[in-house]
Amino acid sequence: MTITVVGSINMDIVALTDHYPCRGDTIFGNEIRFSPGGKGANQATACAKLGKEAVIVGCVGEDPFGDRLIETMNDNHVNVSFIKRSESKRTGTVLVTVDQSAENTMLVVKGANEDLNAGDVESSSELIRKSKVLLVQLEVPEKTAILAMVKAREYGVTVILDPAPAEGMSLNVLKLADIIIPNRQEAKYITGIDVTDIQSALAAARFMEQSLGVTSLIIKMAERGSLVYSAGQWEYLEAVKVNPVDTVAAGDAFAGALACAIADGESLVSAAKFATIVSALKVTKLDAQEGIPTMDEVNEFCATRNLQHYLSD
């Protein structure tokens, strides 16, 4: 059962520090880490580590970062056959700062991700056709993402869109997805509503349905849980309480886990519950892909916390 991910592949250069520097300041950090990342690569890795056949369509440069990123995904059993090597751009790179509260800030340099184009989607169209789910984000050119979504819809493949980063996004792209999964900041960009609690999340969800034609969505509110909305029906899911270490890729772990559950035929609420558990476990570990849990780790976590997910029903 294949899940295809069309998306970014980056090297995260992560600085761990007690607190963020103010503009113009020089402070000392605690550690520097070179961590394979990129929303597309993270989400494909999550799908693979959770036991699904995952394929990524993406682009890296002809450089050591690109070599390592491909090697890491291959080691995690992601199919890397559809990764292109750009001859003109370096591998995408992200400068990440993580403070003692586990919150992060990021500066993304897209690099080779910008070279992923329509021809690459055409080359992978048969792969998309045979997939159960297409998972897309917006760290690659929007036209490329849109073409992949259009093809998936033509083939009857379920499309999940993580609308990140939202800035500059054409809102029409939302209509091509079966499910969208914005966080609070992205929901605000899309709707203008500041999502701070259940009621504001519900208002944002209703706005997206009534004004944008989005009928199925999950608004992620980090430690405040999430709101699952589908065709006027909604359910609030509490977050799983953990001691966070690193929130980088928590949303990607959520997206990958959601895609796995949807591919297995679960309802949106059931899939979101599973994704909530997986993303909570992710933030207890450092690094984007290394910190994403395996299915065995999820089961062990659920056993110790007396939690249930759909595979244990």
C-alpha positions in Angstrom: 0.0 0.0 0.0 2.0 3.0 -1.3 2.0 6.5 0.0 3.6 9.0 -2.3 5.0 12.2 -1.0 5.8 15.2 -3.3 7.9 17.6 -1.3 11.0 19.1 0.0 14.3 17.5 1.1 16.5 19.7 3.3 19.5 19.5 5.6 18.6 21.1 9.0 21.5 22.8 10.7 20.2 23.0 14.2 21.6 25.2 17.0 20.5 24.3 20.6 20.5 27.2 23.0 19.0 28.3 26.3 17.3 31.3 24.7 17.0 33.1 21.4 19.3 36.0 20.7 17.7 39.4 20.2 18.5 41.2 17.0 22.1 42.3 17.0 23.0 40.1 19.9 25.8 37.5 20.1 25.1 34.7 22.5 26.6 31.2 23.1 24.8 28.1 22.1 25.0 24.6 23.5 25.3 22.3 20.5 25.1 22.2 16.7 23.5 19.3 14.9 23.3 18.4 11.2 19.9 16.7 10.9 18.3 15.3 7.8 15.0 17.2 7.3 12.6 18.9 4.8 8.9 18.5 5.2 8.6 16.1 2.3 11.4 13.9 3.5 10.2 14.0 7.1 6.7 12.9 6.1 7.9 10.1 3.8 10.2 8.9 6.6 7.3 8.9 9.1 5.2 6.8 6.7 8.1 4.3 6.2 8.9 4.1 9.9 5.3 3.4 10.6 5.3 0.4 8.3 4.0 1.8 5.0 5.6 1.7 1.5 6.6 5.3 1.1 8.0 7.0 -2.0 9.3 10.6 -2.2 9.4 12.7 -5.3 11.9 15.5 -4.6 15.1 17.2 -5.6 18.6 17.6 -4.0 21.8 19.1 -5.2 25.0 17.3 -6.4 26.7 17.8 -3.0 27.5 16.0 0.3 24.2 17.1 1.9 22.3 15.6 -0.9 24.2 12.4 -0.6 23.6 12.1 3.1 19.9 12.9 2.8 19.3 10.2 0.2 21.3 7.7 2.2 19.4 8.5 5.4 16.0 8.1 3.7 17.1 4.9 2.1 18.2 3.5 5.5 14.7 4.3 6.8 13.2 2.3 3.9 11.9 5.2 1.9 11.9 4.6 -1.9 14.3 7.2 -3.2 14.1 6.3 -6.9 12.2 9.5 -7.8 14.7 11.9 -6.2 16.3 14.2 -8.8 19.8 15.7 -8.5 20.0 19.4 -9.5 23.1 20.4 -11.4 22.6 24.1 -10.8 21.4 24.4 -7.2 22.7 23.2 -3.8 20.6 21.0 -1.6 18.0 22.9 0.4 19.2 24.0 3.8 17.3 25.1 7.0 18.9 27.1 9.8 17.0 26.0 13.0 17.3 27.4 16.5 15.8 25.4 19.4 15.6 26.9 22.8 15.2 25.3 26.2 11.4 25.3 25.9 11.8 23.1 22.8 10.2 25.8 20.5 12.0 26.5 17.3 12.6 29.2 14.7 13.6 28.4 11.1 15.2 30.1 8.1 14.6 28.0 5.0 16.8 28.3 1.9 14.9 26.2 -0.7 17.9 25.5 -3.0 17.4 22.4 -5.2 13.8 22.1 -4.0 13.0 24.9 -6.5 14.1 22.7 -9.4 11.3 20.1 -8.8 9.1 20.7 -11.8 6.1 19.5 -13.9 8.3 17.1 -15.8 9.2 15.3 -12.5 5.5 15.0 -11.6 4.8 13.6 -15.1 7.6 11.1 -14.7 6.0 9.9 -11.4 2.4 10.0 -12.6 2.1 6.2 -12.8 3.5 6.0 -9.2 0.8 8.5 -8.1 -1.9 6.5 -9.9 -1.0 3.4 -8.0 -0.8 5.1 -4.6 -3.4 5.1 -1.8 -2.6 8.6 -0.6 -0.7 11.6 -2.0 0.9 13.8 0.6 1.9 17.3 -0.4 3.4 20.4 1.2 4.5 23.8 -0.2 8.2 23.9 0.2 8.5 23.0 -3.5 7.1 25.2 -6.3 3.4 25.6 -6.0 2.8 24.8 -9.7 4.5 21.4 -9.1 2.5 20.6 -6.1 -0.7 21.6 -7.9 0.0 19.3 -10.8 0.6 16.4 -8.5 -2.6 17.1 -6.7 -4.6 17.4 -10.0 -3.2 14.1 -11.2 -4.0 12.3 -7.9 -7.6 13.6 -8.0 -8.0 12.3 -11.6 -6.8 8.9 -10.4 -9.1 8.9 -7.4 -6.1 9.0 -5.0 -6.8 10.7 -1.6 -4.9 14.0 -1.4 -3.7 15.3 2.0 -2.2 18.9 1.9 -0.1 20.3 4.6 -0.4 24.0 3.7 3.1 25.0 4.9 4.5 27.4 4.5 1.3 29.3 4.0 2.7 32.7 3.2 2.3 33.4 -0.5 0.1 30.4 -1.0 -2.8 30.6 -3.5 -5.9 29.7 -1.7 -7.3 27.9 -4.7 -4.8 25.1 -4.0 -6.9 24.2 -1.0 -9.7 23.1 -3.2 -7.6 20.4 -4.8 -7.0 18.6 -1.4 -9.4 16.0 0.2 -8.0 16.9 3.6 -5.9 19.9 4.7 -4.0 20.0 8.0 -3.0 23.6 8.9 -1.5 24.6 12.2 -2.6 27.7 14.1 -0.4 30.1 12.1 -1.5 28.7 8.8 -5.1 28.7 9.7 -4.8 32.4 10.6 -3.2 33.1 7.2 -5.9 31.3 5.4 -8.9 32.7 7.3 -7.7 35.8 9.2 -9.0 34.2 12.4 -6.5 34.0 15.3 -6.9 30.4 16.5 -6.4 30.3 20.2 -9.0 27.8 21.4 -11.7 25.4 20.4 -14.2 28.1 19.4 -11.8 30.1 17.3 -10.6 26.9 15.6 -14.2 26.0 14.9 -14.8 29.4 13.4 -11.8 29.0 11.2 -12.9 25.6 10.1 -16.4 26.8 9.2 -14.9 29.8 7.3 -12.8 27.4 5.2 -15.8 25.3 4.4 -18.2 28.1 3.6 -15.7 30.5 1.8 -13.1 28.1 0.3 -15.0 24.9 -0.2 -12.8 22.9 2.2 -14.9 20.2 3.8 -12.4 18.0 5.6 -9.6 19.4 7.7 -7.7 19.2 11.0 -6.5 22.4 12.7 -3.4 21.6 14.8 -3.0 23.6 17.9 0.2 22.0 19.3 -0.1 21.5 23.1 -3.7 22.7 22.9 -4.8 19.7 20.9 -6.6 19.7 17.5 -10.0 20.3 15.9 -11.1 17.7 13.4 -13.8 19.0 11.1 -15.7 17.2 8.3 -18.8 18.3 6.5 -20.1 20.4 9.4 -19.3 17.7 12.0 -16.4 18.3 14.4 -14.6 16.8 17.3 -11.9 18.2 19.6 -8.9 16.0 20.4 -6.8 16.8 23.4 -3.0 16.7 23.1 -1.0 13.9 24.6 1.0 15.4 27.4 4.7 14.9 27.2 7.9 16.6 28.2 9.0 18.2 24.9 12.6 18.2 23.8 12.4 19.2 20.1 9.3 20.2 18.2 11.0 20.2 14.8 9.0 17.8 12.5 6.2 17.3 15.0 3.7 18.4 12.3 5.4 16.2 9.7 5.1 13.2 12.0 1.5 14.0 12.4 1.0 14.3 8.6 2.8 11.0 7.9 0.8 9.2 10.6 -2.4 10.6 9.4 -1.7 9.4 5.8 -0.9 5.9 7.1 -4.2 5.7 8.9 -6.2 7.2 6.0 -4.5 4.7 3.7 -5.8 1.9 6.0 -9.3 3.2 5.6 -9.7 4.9 9.0 -12.1 7.7 9.6 -10.7 11.2 9.9 -11.1 11.3 13.7 -9.6 7.9 14.2 -6.6 8.9 11.9 -6.2 12.1 13.8 -6.1 10.3 17.1 -3.3 8.1 15.8 -1.4 11.1 14.4 -1.7 12.9 17.8 0.0 10.0 19.5 2.8 9.8 17.0 3.5 13.5 17.0 3.5 13.6 20.8 6.1 10.9 20.9 8.2 12.7 18.2 8.7 15.8 20.3 10.3 13.8 23.1 13.3 13.1 20.9 15.9 15.3 19.1 16.2 15.7 15.4 13.6 15.6 12.6 13.8 12.2 11.1 15.8 10.4 13.8 13.2 11.5 16.3 10.2 10.1 14.3 9.1 6.9 16.1 8.7 3.4 14.6 5.5 1.5 15.0 7.1 -0.6 17.7 7.9 2.6 19.7 4.4 3.9 19.2 3.0 0.6 20.6 5.3 0.7 23.5 4.4 4.3 24.3 0.7 3.5 24.1 1.2 0.6 26.5 3.0 2.7 29.1 0.4 5.5 28.8 -2.7 3.3 28.5 -3.5 4.8 25.1 -5.2 3.1 22.2 -4.9 3.7 18.5 -6.8 2.1 15.6 -4.4 -0.8 15.2 -5.0 -1.9 18.7 -8.8 -1.8 18.5 
